[in-house]
Amino acid sequence: MTEKEVYSFYQEFVKPIYSEIEARWNDIPVELLFESYAALDHLKRFHLNEGSEAESCTKALSHLKRGVLDAFKLKLKYFNIDVEHFLKSSVDFQLIDNGRFISSFYRDRAEIIQVAKQARLTESQNGKELAFEGWFSVSQKIDEFEHQYFSKVYEVEWAKTKTIKLVNKDSLRGFLIGLASGILSSLLVAFVSS
């Protein structure tokens, strides 16, 4: 293991996911920073304490991988929050693409959850090293999902407008039927009583 490999991992994995997490709240969780600091401390030992490059870099990479795994889990948490918020909106998603949109939405979300369960299971049984690929896959699937569904602003707004119109028409029909039933009942009671 070399220092260049550690920096390559940082460039390819750490920097993108940390930037993504930070961009969401304009903040980065301190736990992620601790892993970066620990990695830097191991690299420092190689340069200042004349430790072994391979050993220092292996330990540094281990800290960076733990930080990335934590970031992947935060991304999954934020994803689930976004999905719940999306589904709570007052939109009849069945209107979009004749119902295919929402059925695909649920199918693809279930797939992400399944891959995340498998990544967690792999992590608990085999350790963080072997779980990295599974968690990376979860992250990629979340990106694909968000592009596929959350970017459909026009379709969702259209369905929202249609939903409001349908709700208003149904409310008006319900009110008129209730009013007519009440008047008819009153007339019927008055007729029977006399």
Helices and strands as residue ranges (DSSP letters): H 3-9, I 10-14, H 15-25, H 30-48, H 53-87, G 93-99, H 100-126, H 128-145, I 146-150, H 153-193
